[in-house]
Amino acid sequence: MTVVKRIAYTLAQLCREWKFPEAQATLFHEDAVNVEPDGRITTGLPAIMAKEQLFLDNILERHLLEISEPIVADDYFALQLLMDVTIVNIGRRTRNELCVYHVKDGKIIREQFFY
């Protein structure tokens, strides 16, 4: 199995277990970049992890989480994520997104979400 495939399948499994911070801590490069659909960019693993933790801390109830099998091409892979959660001060939200990752030197250096 290639390094990219190993990272892709490990990320998918950790996310299925709601272990998003653990996935980031072990699989992401220190200088990773996160790009949201609205164009917001977060740079650096500490900032990305803080943003993720804030999101997770605001989830009141988890209704559904489905993560597809990865699609791998060279140094990139994609996952489809379907999440249904109830969020503080927002209510219940369903998000169906495509998550695209770029791997370099054995670490994720960029993630970009489309929904």
C-alpha positions in Angstrom: 0.0 0.0 0.0 1.3 3.4 -0.9 1.9 6.1 1.7 -1.0 8.2 0.3 -3.4 5.2 0.5 -2.3 4.4 4.0 -2.9 8.0 5.1 -6.2 8.1 3.3 -7.6 4.9 4.9 -6.3 5.9 8.3 -7.9 9.3 8.1 -11.2 7.7 7.0 -11.2 5.2 9.9 -10.3 7.8 12.5 -13.0 10.2 11.2 -15.6 7.4 11.3 -14.7 7.1 15.0 -15.2 10.8 15.6 -11.4 11.1 16.2 -10.9 14.2 14.1 -8.3 15.9 16.4 -6.3 12.6 16.7 -6.3 12.3 12.9 -5.0 15.8 12.5 -2.4 15.4 15.1 -1.0 12.3 13.5 -1.5 12.7 9.8 -1.2 16.5 9.1 2.0 18.5 8.5 2.8 21.2 11.0 2.3 23.8 8.2 -0.9 22.3 6.7 -3.5 24.5 5.1 -7.3 24.2 5.4 -9.6 25.8 2.8 -13.3 26.1 3.5 -15.9 26.4 0.7 -16.4 30.1 1.4 -12.7 30.7 0.8 -11.6 31.1 4.4 -8.1 29.7 4.9 -6.6 28.4 8.1 -2.8 27.9 8.1 -0.8 25.7 10.5 -1.7 22.6 12.4 -2.4 24.3 15.8 -4.9 26.7 14.2 -6.6 23.9 12.2 -6.9 21.8 15.3 -8.3 24.7 17.4 -10.9 25.4 14.7 -11.9 21.7 14.6 -12.1 21.4 18.4 -14.4 24.5 18.5 -16.7 22.9 16.0 -16.7 19.6 17.9 -17.3 21.4 21.2 -20.4 23.0 19.8 -22.1 19.8 18.7 -25.0 19.0 21.1 -26.0 15.7 19.4 -24.6 13.4 16.8 -27.3 11.9 14.5 -25.2 10.5 11.6 -21.7 10.3 10.3 -20.8 8.5 7.1 -17.4 8.6 5.5 -16.8 7.1 2.1 -13.9 4.9 1.1 -11.1 7.1 -0.2 -10.5 7.7 -3.9 -6.7 8.1 -4.4 -4.8 9.6 -7.3 -1.1 10.2 -7.1 -0.5 12.6 -4.1 -4.2 13.4 -3.6 -7.2 11.6 -2.2 -10.9 12.5 -1.6 -13.5 11.4 0.9 -17.2 12.1 0.9 -18.5 13.1 4.3 -22.1 13.1 5.3 -22.8 14.5 8.8 -26.0 15.2 10.6 -25.6 17.0 13.9 -27.3 19.4 16.2 -25.2 22.5 16.9 -25.4 25.0 19.8 -27.4 28.1 18.8 -27.9 26.8 15.2 -29.9 23.7 15.5 -29.8 20.5 13.4 -27.7 20.6 10.3 -26.9 18.1 7.6 -23.7 18.6 5.6 -22.8 16.5 2.6 -19.3 17.5 1.5 -16.4 16.4 -0.6 -13.0 16.6 1.3 -9.9 16.7 -0.9 -6.5 16.2 0.6 -2.9 16.7 -0.7 -0.1 14.6 0.7 3.6 15.5 0.6 6.5 13.8 2.3 4.1 11.4 4.2 1.9 14.1 5.7 -1.3 15.9 4.7 -0.3 19.4 3.6 -3.7 20.7 2.4 -7.3 19.9 2.9 -10.1 21.6 1.0 -13.8 21.2 1.5 -16.6 21.5 -1.1 -20.3 21.6 -0.2 
